[in-house]
Amino acid sequence: MRFFLRKNNRLTHEKDISELFSSGSSIFVYPVKLLYKFSKIGPDKAQFKVLVVVSKRNLKRAVKRNLIKRRLREVFRLNLYKFVDSIPSHTRLDIALIYVSKEIQESSDLEKVELELIEKLRLKLNTK
């Protein structure tokens, strides 16, 4: 299986981001909060879009913020196959991964947290 997180799977439009933060549902497992929201799309568009957020308030140095973003994206990329099949057809899932800790976590710790978040998200997708 090939694992891709392509450019069209990035959540970039300001309108979509503001809708996600204003009316999205959330799942929290320390140190990552996952916001998600469904939207209708045509069959040819991306099935999901993801945004990774690390607050400047918690981590002052851009180098540290970028490190955490890279780790979160990589773990998400390697494990997205676990929930993509659960997304209903003609529906796009917008996801925001928000890092809330003030310390830098190891990749293995982030992987455990994201696996738990993905499992909870998959269960919620199956109940829809």
KATAMO-V811949 format. One record per residue. RES is the residue in three letters. D_FIRST is the distance of its C-alpha to the first C-alpha in whole Angstrom. Layout:
res->[RES & RES]
d_first->[D_FIRST & D_FIRST]
This chain:
res->[MET & ARG & PHE & PHE & LEU & ARG & LYS & ASN & ASN & ARG & LEU & THR & HIS & GLU & LYS & ASP & ILE & SER & GLU & LEU & PHE & SER & SER & GLY & SER & SER & ILE & PHE & VAL & TYR & PRO & VAL & LYS & LEU & LEU & TYR & LYS & PHE & SER & LYS & ILE & GLY & PRO & ASP & LYS & ALA & GLN & PHE & LYS & VAL & LEU & VAL & VAL & VAL & SER & LYS & ARG & ASN & LEU & LYS & ARG & ALA & VAL & LYS & ARG & ASN & LEU & ILE & LYS & ARG & ARG & LEU & ARG & GLU & VAL & PHE & ARG & LEU & ASN & LEU & TYR & LYS & PHE & VAL & ASP & SER & ILE & PRO & SER & HIS & THR & ARG & LEU & ASP & ILE & ALA & LEU & ILE & TYR & VAL & SER & LYS & GLU & ILE & GLN & GLU & SER & SER & ASP & LEU & GLU & LYS & VAL & GLU & LEU & GLU & LEU & ILE & GLU & LYS & LEU & ARG & LEU & LYS & LEU & ASN & THR & LYS]
d_first->[0 & 4 & 6 & 10 & 13 & 15 & 19 & 19 & 18 & 21 & 24 & 27 & 29 & 32 & 33 & 30 & 30 & 33 & 33 & 30 & 32 & 35 & 34 & 30 & 30 & 29 & 27 & 29 & 28 & 30 & 29 & 26 & 27 & 25 & 27 & 25 & 27 & 26 & 27 & 27 & 25 & 25 & 22 & 21 & 21 & 18 & 17 & 18 & 20 & 20 & 23 & 24 & 27 & 29 & 33 & 36 & 38 & 36 & 35 & 37 & 36 & 33 & 32 & 31 & 30 & 27 & 26 & 25 & 24 & 21 & 21 & 20 & 18 & 16 & 15 & 15 & 12 & 10 & 11 & 12 & 9 & 12 & 14 & 13 & 14 & 17 & 18 & 21 & 21 & 23 & 23 & 22 & 21 & 23 & 22 & 24 & 24 & 27 & 28 & 32 & 32 & 35 & 33 & 30 & 28 & 26 & 22 & 22 & 24 & 22 & 19 & 21 & 23 & 20 & 18 & 22 & 22 & 18 & 20 & 23 & 21 & 19 & 23 & 25 & 22 & 23 & 26 & 27]
